[in-house]
Amino acid sequence: MTNIYRYITNKTINITNMKAICLTVALFLTASLAFAQDNKKGEVSSFYEKNAVLNYNDGKNAAGEIGEQPKKFDKNFHIYLCLGQSNMEGNARIEPQDLEGIPSRFKMMAAVDFNNSGRKMGNWYVAVPPLCRENTGLTPADYFGRTMVEKTPKNVTIGVINVSIGGCSIDLFDEDKAPGYIAKSAGWLQGFCRAYDNNPYRRLVNMAKQAQKVGVIKGILLHQGCTDNGQRDWPQRVKVVYERMLKDLGLEAEQCPLLVGELVSQQDNGTCSLHNSVIATMPLEIPTSYVVPSLGCAGNFDKLHFTAAGYRELGRRYAEIMLKAEKNAEALAKKSKKGKK
């Protein structure tokens, strides 16, 4: 009996020790993750503090005039909304090849005034980069649009509206959180926000509502996460923004998929590659979301952004996945019609 007691006592001590060890490891991992997140946030902030005025082009590019603005609704005018932080904003210098061969069927709506090139907020232009704001650079939206034009019938026009803010959290696009978030942000980020009257989400929605008068919103492109690197509740926060946007624009999720691009990959030494494991869970949170892989899309020297070549490839991947998503949406629509008969 004594031996049995000793055995049980020893096992209890071992189990207790094991629990303590597990708890210690868990606390260490949590602290390490928190430190990593804070460290990455510091790197993102440091990047923008050193580059308060990002200038990836000379500001003298043609405005991409298209003549008369579209006035009538056209179901073959397919429009895509783009949002996020610096990688969607455009962070690589625009090269000569990016200004050549831009199809007239690929258009952009200016979400702000472009003073140097004469673009006016709310007007459509041939999608000559930059697509976000003056002095921003090449973005995945550039080659997303070009690829969509290549892969769709000639009677289809592709349009993009890009509202993105370098260095921002996804919370900036949550109208409930945005005022407090902006108030606590660094001066450089507040400067970016002022271009959108301190409400980037509402600017994107207002531009989208205007666009719906002449075309159909077919999908949403998101590239964001460096600032929120590794935060496990990020998919839920994205869902809040996505669902509010659908509601505000009268859209059905099945007909308006959300495409979420990965950050610079671990293989490319991406500083924020940890977040790709979070992005991978998006379809579990939003069934109508799709992940756009970044592996093989060249990262820049800062390990936060892609090179121009990386953006071109990432943009093509957004298009390829969007086309698949649209086929899925068409199949669901047909299935739904059959079910109603």
C-alpha positions as CSV (number, residue, x, y, z in Angstrom):
1,M,0.0,0.0,0.0
2,T,2.9,2.3,0.9
3,N,4.5,1.6,-2.5
4,I,1.3,2.4,-4.3
5,Y,1.0,5.7,-2.4
6,R,4.6,6.6,-3.3
7,Y,3.9,5.7,-6.9
8,I,0.8,7.9,-7.0
9,T,2.5,10.7,-5.2
10,N,5.4,10.6,-7.6
11,K,3.1,10.6,-10.6
12,T,1.2,13.5,-9.1
13,I,4.4,15.5,-8.6
14,N,5.4,14.6,-12.2
15,I,2.1,15.7,-13.6
16,T,2.3,18.9,-11.5
17,N,5.8,19.5,-12.8
18,M,4.7,18.8,-16.4
19,K,1.8,21.3,-16.0
20,A,4.2,23.9,-14.7
21,I,6.6,23.3,-17.6
22,C,3.8,23.5,-20.1
23,L,2.5,26.7,-18.6
24,T,6.0,28.2,-18.6
25,V,6.5,27.3,-22.2
26,A,3.1,28.7,-23.2
27,L,3.9,32.0,-21.4
28,F,7.3,32.2,-23.0
29,L,5.8,31.6,-26.5
30,T,3.1,34.2,-25.9
31,A,5.6,36.7,-24.7
32,S,7.9,35.9,-27.7
33,L,5.0,36.4,-30.1
34,A,4.0,39.7,-28.4
35,F,7.6,40.8,-28.6
36,A,7.8,39.8,-32.3
37,Q,4.6,41.7,-33.1
38,D,5.8,44.8,-31.3
39,N,9.1,44.5,-33.1
40,K,7.5,44.2,-36.5
41,K,5.2,47.2,-35.7
42,G,8.4,49.1,-34.8
43,E,9.9,48.2,-38.1
44,V,6.8,49.3,-40.0
45,S,6.6,52.6,-38.1
46,S,10.3,53.2,-38.6
47,F,10.0,52.7,-42.3
48,Y,7.4,55.4,-42.6
49,E,9.1,57.8,-40.2
50,K,12.2,57.6,-42.5
51,N,10.0,58.0,-45.7
52,A,7.4,60.5,-44.6
53,V,6.9,61.5,-48.2
54,L,7.0,58.4,-50.4
55,N,7.7,59.3,-54.0
56,Y,7.8,56.4,-56.4
57,N,7.1,58.5,-59.6
58,D,7.7,62.0,-60.9
59,G,4.0,63.0,-60.6
60,K,4.0,64.0,-64.3
61,N,2.5,60.9,-65.8
62,A,-0.5,61.3,-68.1
63,A,-3.8,61.4,-66.3
64,G,-5.1,58.6,-68.7
65,E,-8.0,60.7,-70.0
66,I,-10.8,58.7,-71.5
67,G,-12.9,61.4,-73.0
68,E,-16.5,61.4,-71.8
69,Q,-17.2,59.9,-68.4
70,P,-19.5,56.8,-68.4
71,K,-23.1,57.9,-67.9
72,K,-25.2,54.8,-68.5
73,F,-25.2,51.6,-66.5
74,D,-23.3,48.8,-68.3
75,K,-23.5,45.3,-66.8
76,N,-20.2,44.5,-68.6
77,F,-18.3,47.2,-66.6
78,H,-16.8,45.0,-63.9
79,I,-15.5,47.0,-60.9
80,Y,-13.2,45.8,-58.1
81,L,-12.5,47.6,-54.8
82,C,-9.0,47.6,-53.5
83,L,-7.9,48.4,-49.9
84,G,-5.2,47.8,-47.4
85,Q,-1.9,49.3,-46.4
86,S,1.4,50.0,-48.2
87,N,1.6,47.0,-50.4
88,M,-1.8,47.7,-51.9
89,E,-1.1,51.5,-51.9
90,G,1.9,50.8,-54.1
91,N,5.4,50.6,-52.8
92,A,7.7,50.0,-55.8
93,R,9.0,52.5,-58.3
94,I,6.9,52.6,-61.5
95,E,9.2,51.5,-64.3
96,P,8.9,52.4,-68.1
97,Q,7.3,49.0,-68.9
98,D,4.5,49.8,-66.4
99,L,3.5,52.8,-68.5
100,E,3.3,51.0,-71.8
101,G,0.6,48.9,-73.4
102,I,-2.1,49.8,-70.8
103,P,-5.4,48.6,-72.4
104,S,-8.1,51.3,-72.7
105,R,-10.5,48.7,-71.2
106,F,-8.7,48.9,-67.9
107,K,-9.8,52.0,-65.9
108,M,-9.3,53.5,-62.5
109,M,-11.5,55.8,-60.5
110,A,-9.6,58.5,-58.7
111,A,-10.5,58.4,-55.0
112,V,-8.6,61.6,-54.3
113,D,-7.6,64.6,-56.5
114,F,-4.2,64.2,-58.3
115,N,-3.0,67.8,-58.5
116,N,0.0,67.2,-60.8
117,S,-1.7,65.1,-63.4
118,G,-5.1,66.7,-63.2
119,R,-7.1,63.7,-62.1
120,K,-10.3,64.5,-60.2
121,M,-11.8,62.5,-57.4
122,G,-14.8,60.4,-58.7
123,N,-13.7,60.5,-62.3
124,W,-12.7,57.5,-64.4
125,Y,-9.3,57.3,-66.3
126,V,-7.4,54.8,-68.2
127,A,-5.4,53.0,-65.5
128,V,-2.0,54.6,-65.9
129,P,-0.1,54.2,-62.6
130,P,-0.2,55.4,-59.9
131,L,-3.6,54.1,-59.1
132,C,-3.9,55.1,-55.4
133,R,-2.6,58.6,-54.8
134,E,0.0,60.9,-56.3
135,N,3.5,59.8,-55.5
136,T,2.5,56.2,-54.6
137,G,4.0,53.4,-56.6
138,L,3.2,50.2,-58.4
139,T,0.5,48.0,-56.8
140,P,-1.0,44.5,-57.3
141,A,-4.1,46.3,-58.7
142,D,-2.1,47.4,-61.8
143,Y,-1.4,43.9,-63.1
144,F,-4.6,42.5,-61.7
145,G,-6.5,44.8,-64.1
146,R,-4.3,44.1,-67.1
147,T,-4.6,40.4,-66.6
148,M,-8.4,40.6,-66.1
149,V,-8.6,42.4,-69.4
150,E,-6.5,39.7,-71.1
151,K,-8.7,36.9,-69.7
152,T,-12.2,38.4,-70.3
153,P,-14.3,39.0,-73.4
154,K,-13.6,42.2,-75.4
155,N,-17.0,43.7,-74.4
156,V,-16.0,43.7,-70.7
157,T,-14.4,46.8,-69.2
158,I,-12.4,46.4,-65.9
159,G,-12.3,49.1,-63.3
160,V,-10.5,49.5,-60.0
161,I,-11.0,51.9,-57.1
162,N,-8.0,51.9,-54.7
163,V,-8.2,53.4,-51.1
164,S,-5.1,52.3,-49.2
165,I,-3.1,53.8,-46.4
166,G,0.5,52.8,-45.8
167,G,1.3,51.6,-42.3
168,C,-2.3,51.2,-41.1
169,S,-4.0,48.5,-39.1
170,I,-7.2,46.9,-40.4
171,D,-8.9,48.9,-37.7
172,L,-8.6,52.1,-39.8
173,F,-11.2,50.6,-42.1
174,D,-13.6,49.9,-39.2
175,E,-15.7,53.0,-38.9
176,D,-16.4,52.4,-35.2
177,K,-12.6,52.2,-34.4
178,A,-11.2,54.6,-37.0
179,P,-11.6,57.9,-35.1
180,G,-9.8,56.6,-32.0
181,Y,-7.2,54.8,-34.1
182,I,-6.3,58.0,-36.1
183,A,-6.2,60.1,-33.0
184,K,-3.5,57.8,-31.5
185,S,-1.5,57.4,-34.7
186,A,1.8,59.0,-35.8
187,G,1.7,62.2,-37.7
188,W,2.7,60.7,-41.0
189,L,-0.3,58.3,-40.9
190,Q,-2.6,61.1,-39.9
191,G,-1.4,63.0,-43.0
192,F,-2.3,60.1,-45.2
193,C,-5.8,59.9,-43.6
194,R,-6.5,63.5,-44.2
195,A,-6.5,62.8,-48.0
196,Y,-9.7,60.8,-47.3
197,D,-11.3,63.2,-44.8
198,N,-10.1,60.9,-42.0
199,N,-12.5,58.2,-43.1
200,P,-10.9,55.9,-45.7
201,Y,-13.7,53.3,-45.4
202,R,-16.4,55.9,-46.1
203,R,-14.5,57.3,-49.1
204,L,-14.2,53.9,-50.6
205,V,-17.9,53.2,-50.1
206,N,-18.9,56.6,-51.5
207,M,-16.8,56.0,-54.6
208,A,-18.2,52.5,-54.9
209,K,-21.8,53.8,-54.8
210,Q,-21.0,56.3,-57.5
211,A,-19.4,53.5,-59.6
212,Q,-22.5,51.3,-59.1
213,K,-24.4,53.7,-61.3
214,V,-22.4,52.7,-64.3
215,G,-21.2,49.2,-63.5
216,V,-21.2,46.1,-61.3
217,I,-19.0,45.6,-58.3
218,K,-17.6,42.1,-58.7
219,G,-15.1,41.7,-55.9
220,I,-12.8,43.1,-53.2
221,L,-9.0,43.0,-53.1
222,L,-7.3,43.3,-49.7
223,H,-3.6,43.4,-48.9
224,Q,-3.0,44.3,-45.3
225,G,-1.4,42.8,-42.2
226,C,2.1,44.0,-41.6
227,T,0.9,46.4,-38.8
228,D,-1.3,43.6,-37.4
229,N,1.3,40.9,-37.9
230,G,0.4,37.6,-36.2
231,Q,-2.8,38.9,-34.4
232,R,-5.1,35.9,-34.3
233,D,-8.3,38.0,-34.2
234,W,-7.4,39.7,-37.5
235,P,-9.8,37.6,-39.6
236,Q,-12.7,38.5,-37.4
237,R,-11.8,42.2,-37.7
238,V,-11.6,41.8,-41.5
239,K,-15.0,40.2,-41.5
240,V,-16.5,43.2,-39.7
241,V,-15.2,45.5,-42.5
242,Y,-16.2,43.1,-45.3
243,E,-19.7,42.5,-44.1
244,R,-20.3,46.2,-43.5
245,M,-19.2,47.0,-47.0
246,L,-21.5,44.4,-48.4
247,K,-24.4,45.8,-46.5
248,D,-23.6,49.4,-47.3
249,L,-23.4,48.6,-51.0
250,G,-26.3,46.1,-51.2
251,L,-24.1,43.3,-52.3
252,E,-24.3,39.5,-51.7
253,A,-21.2,37.8,-50.4
254,E,-21.6,35.0,-52.9
255,Q,-21.4,37.5,-55.8
256,C,-18.6,39.6,-54.3
257,P,-15.7,37.5,-53.1
258,L,-12.9,38.8,-50.9
259,L,-9.4,38.1,-52.1
260,V,-6.7,38.4,-49.4
261,G,-3.0,38.5,-50.5
262,E,-0.2,37.0,-48.4
263,L,2.6,39.2,-47.2
264,V,6.3,38.7,-48.3
265,S,6.9,35.0,-47.7
266,Q,9.2,33.4,-45.2
267,Q,11.3,32.1,-48.0
268,D,11.9,35.7,-49.1
269,N,12.8,36.6,-45.5
270,G,9.6,38.6,-45.1
271,T,9.6,40.5,-41.8
272,C,5.9,39.8,-41.4
273,S,5.6,36.4,-42.8
274,L,4.2,35.2,-39.5
275,H,0.9,36.8,-40.6
276,N,0.6,34.4,-43.5
277,S,-0.5,31.7,-41.1
278,V,-3.3,34.0,-40.0
279,I,-4.3,34.8,-43.5
280,A,-4.5,31.1,-44.3
281,T,-7.5,30.9,-41.9
282,M,-9.5,33.5,-43.7
283,P,-11.8,31.0,-45.6
284,L,-12.8,29.5,-42.3
285,E,-14.0,32.9,-41.1
286,I,-15.3,34.1,-44.5
287,P,-16.4,31.3,-46.8
288,T,-16.4,33.7,-49.8
289,S,-12.8,34.7,-49.2
290,Y,-9.7,33.4,-51.1
291,V,-6.0,33.5,-50.3
292,V,-3.6,34.8,-52.9
293,P,-0.2,33.2,-52.3
294,S,3.0,35.3,-52.3
295,L,5.6,32.5,-52.6
296,G,7.9,33.4,-55.5
297,C,6.8,37.1,-55.6
298,A,10.2,38.8,-55.0
299,G,10.5,40.8,-51.8
300,N,12.2,44.2,-51.6
301,F,15.4,44.9,-49.5
302,D,13.2,46.2,-46.6
303,K,11.6,42.7,-46.2
304,L,8.2,44.4,-45.9
305,H,7.3,45.1,-49.5
306,F,7.5,43.5,-52.9
307,T,9.7,44.6,-55.8
308,A,8.0,45.9,-59.0
309,A,8.4,42.4,-60.4
310,G,6.9,41.0,-57.3
311,Y,3.8,43.2,-57.6
312,R,3.4,42.3,-61.2
313,E,3.3,38.6,-60.4
314,L,1.1,39.1,-57.3
315,G,-1.4,41.1,-59.4
316,R,-1.6,38.4,-62.0
317,R,-2.3,35.9,-59.2
318,Y,-5.1,38.1,-57.8
319,A,-6.6,38.0,-61.3
320,E,-6.3,34.3,-61.7
321,I,-8.0,33.6,-58.4
322,M,-10.7,36.2,-59.0
323,L,-11.6,34.5,-62.3
324,K,-11.9,31.2,-60.4
325,A,-14.0,32.8,-57.7
326,E,-16.3,34.3,-60.3
327,K,-16.8,30.9,-61.9
328,N,-17.7,29.5,-58.4
329,A,-20.1,32.4,-58.0
330,E,-21.8,31.7,-61.3
331,A,-22.1,28.0,-60.4
332,L,-23.7,28.9,-57.1
333,A,-26.1,31.3,-58.8
334,K,-27.2,28.6,-61.3
335,K,-27.6,26.1,-58.5
336,S,-29.7,28.6,-56.5
337,K,-32.0,29.2,-59.5
338,K,-32.6,25.5,-60.0
339,G,-33.4,25.2,-56.3
340,K,-36.1,27.9,-56.6
341,K,-37.9,26.2,-59.5
